[in-house]
Amino acid sequence: MGAPSVRPFSKTNSNEIKRRLADHYDTDAPLYHRVHYIERADYSPLAWRQAYIEEMLAEQRLPSGARILDIGCGPGELVLSPLRKGYDARGVDISVGMVDEAIRLLATSGFGGSTRVAQGDIERLEFPDQAFEVVIAAGVIEYQKDDSAALAEMRRVLKPNGLLILNITNRYGCVGLLDGIYRRLKKRPTTRRLIGFVKQRLLRKGPLAEFPQRRTHSPWQFDRTLARHGFRKVGFNYFHFSLLPMPLDSVFAPVCRPLGRWMERLSRNRTALLLAGGYLVIARREP
């Protein structure tokens, strides 16, 4: 079975985890959309992740009209892009704010947003069995209490030989090495004020944010987990590169961002294990 994932949720029930996640992303969905997908700054790992997913889809040469479900669709960019390519794309997200933002994006782009995007839970999808040729879950499974329920549900709605595309947070990536320490420092009033001062006054990065906790995975152990749930790995990409852990990568952003963007050329190189914060995999549902 291999070593288990890090489990920050061991004492929290699944419904509470989902409520916290929805509350976080409900806060300001339009701002999230603008920062990560529209403006993209010098180096946006989420924009790179989307580019890799679109590349994976293009490599599979899906038939026109293929049904694609994006779970955790956020502001809807990965629903809009397949629609423009002639696929029948749908999206669900646990956050009402993100659903509203996705509906606005699709509506202003000439697609019926309210009929294609809805609130939904990766562990309880409201779709019939074998409904989709492709299921995407970018930045979702790591926020669940464990992997099994989500993988079983995604397998259920996939057709035999259908494709699953999802990512995890790489346990061994340099970028997350200080995550636990940084979270503890933000919980203490004195150090939180100091960090907030540095971020807002010195770096001019805006208010200090509280991101939801997430589990980390070993990429090769996650490959084995996929195999146990009836999926055969087809390809992968690493993404979100950095030589410094968060939040130091933000402090030294003028150096870290261009370097991270340059290191994305290592995306399909297994030696990127220690440099990348994210691991994206495409797998086929075995009959």
N, C-alpha and C positions, 0 to 999 in steps of 0.2 A: 504493500500500500504506500510506502514511503512516509516521510515526515509530514505531519499535518500543516495546513496553512496557519499563519498567525491569526489568532481569533480574538480581536478586541471586543467582540460582542458576546462573549461566553455567558455573561450574567444579565444580558438584555434580551427580552423576548422579541420575536421576529416583527410583530406589529409595531412595537415601539421604534425599532430600527427604521422601518419604512416610514413611520410618521416623521421622524427627525429628518430623514432624507428629503421627503416631500417639502417639509417646512423650509429647509435650506434652499432648495431650488425654486421655491415659490417667491423668495425674497425679492429678486430683481431679475427676472428672466430676460427682459430686453437688454439690460446691461451685460449679462453673461453672453448673450448672442453677439452683441457688438464687439466685445473685447476678444472673444475667442474665435469668431468666424468671419466677422466683417473687417475689423481693423487688423487683426492678426499680429500686430506688433512686429518685432524683428524676427521672432521665432515662436510660433504657436504650436506646441505639441499636438493639440487637438486638431488643428488644421492639417498637420502632417498625417495624423491617424486617419482622418477622413480621406486624404489623398491615397493612402495605401489601401483602404477599403474599396475605393472606387477602382483602383488598379486591379485588385483581386477580382472584382466583379467583371471587369473588362476581359481579363485573362480567361474567364470561364465561358465567354461567348454565349450568354444566356439567350434563349429565344425571345423575340419580341412579345411583350405581354406577360412575361414571367412575373409571378407574384412574389413580392419582397416585403418582409415585415421588419421594421426597425424598432427594437425594444429599447426603451430609454432614449427616445428620439430627440429629446431636448428641444431646441428651437426649430427642428424640422429640416435641417440642411441635407440629411441623408435620406429624407423622403423626397424632397424636391429634386435632387440630382437624378435618381433613377426614373422619376416621372418624366423628366425632360428627355431621357434616353428611350422612352417608349415602354417602360416596365410598369406594372400595376403595383405601386408601392403604398404601404400603409405604415402608420406609426402609433406607438403607445408610449406613455410616460407616466410615472407615478405622481409627477408634479402638475397640478392644474395650471400653474403659471407658465410652465414650459409648453403644455398643450395649447394654451391660448396663443403663445408666441408662435408656435408652429402653424396653427390655423391662420394667423395673420400672414405669415410668410407665404403659405401656399395660396391663399386667397389673392394676395397682391401679385402673385406670379401666374395667375390664370388657372389655378386648379382649385377644386372644391375642398377646402381645408377641413371643414366640419364633418365631411363624410369620410375622411381618410385618417384623421388623427383623433385619438381618444385617450382618456386616462386608463391606465392598465398596470398590472402587476406581473412581473416576469414569472412568478411562481403560480399564477392563476390566470392564464391567458383566456380571453373570451373568444376563442376561435375554434372551429372544428378540427378534428384530426386531419393531418396530412393536407393542410390548406395552402402551404407555401413552398416555393422552390428554394427560397433563400430566407434565412433568419439572421439578423444582425443584432448584436447586443454589445455596444461599445461603451465601456465604463459603467457596467451594471452589476455583473455577477460578484465583483469584489465587495459590493456594498450589501450583499445578502449574508445571512447568518452562516450558510454553507453553500456548497456547489450543487448538491444532488437534486434538490427540488427544481431549481431553475433549469438544469441540464435535461432533466426528465421531461419538463414541460415544453422546452424548445424542441426536443426530439419528437414529442407528440404532434406538434403542429407542422413539422417538416415532412415533406414527401420522401419516400425511399429514394436514396441517392441525392437528396437535397443538400444544400450547403449551409453550414453554420459559420458565421464570422463573429468573433468576440475577442476581447482583450482582458488581460489581468495586469495587476501591478507587480512588477518584477521584484522579488524579495532581495535579489543580490545587486540591484542597480545602485550606483553611488548616490543618485539624486535623493533617495529616501533614507539614507543612513541616519540622519538626525531627526527624523520625523517624530519619534517618541519623546525625545528630549525637548524638542521645540513645542510640542503640545503641552508638556508639563510646565514649561516656562510661561506659556500664555495663560495658564490657569492661576498663576500667582500674581496678585495685584501689582507688586513692585516691578517685577520683570515684564509684565504685560504692558505697563505704562511706558517702560523704557523701549520695548520693541515697537510699540505704537508710535512713539516719538521719532524713532529712527525711520520707520516706514513712511510716516506722513510728512514730517518736517524736513528730513534730510534726503530721503529718496523720492519723496513726492509720489508715492504709490497708492494713496488713498487709505481708507480706514482698515484696521486690522480685521481680517476675516477669520471665521471659524469654519473650516472645511470638515465635512463628515468623515468619521473614521472609516477606514477600509481595510480589508484583509489583503495580505500579500501572498503570492504564490511562487513556488519554484517552477520555472517554465517547463522543464522536462517532466516534473512530476504532474503538472497540469496536463501535459500531453497524454500521460498514462491515465489520468482521470477521464479525459475525453474518450479514450479507447474503452475504458470500463463501461461507459455510458453509451457505447455503440456508435462512436464517431471515428473516422479514419482521417488523420491529419494530411492535408494537401499542401499547405505552404504556411509561411510565417513572415512577420516583420517585427523587428524591434523599433521602438520610437522613444522620443523624449530623452535626448542625450545630454549629459552634463559631466564635467570633471569635478564639480563641486556639489555638495548636497544642499537641499533647501534648508534654510532661507539664504544661504551664502550665494547661491546662484543668482538671486535677485539683487543682492548687494553689489555683486560684480557683474551685473547684467551686460554692460558694454563689451565685456570679454566673453562671458559664458554664452550669450545668445548666438553670436556669429559662429562660435565654436560648435555649439550644439547643432546648428543648422548644417555646418560642414560635416559633422559626424553622422548625419542621417544617411550618408552614402554607405555606412556600415550596416544598414537596416536588415539585410538578409545574411549577415555574417554572424555565425554562432559565437565568435569571439567578442561580440558586443554585449554579452551577458552582464558584465560588470559596469558598463557605461550607460545602459539604457534603463529608464524607469518603467517603460511599458513593453508588453509582449502581446502582439496581435497574431491570431492564428485563424486559418481557414480549414475547416474539416468537413468531410462528407458523411452524411448519415448512412450507415450500413443498413441494407435491407433486413 
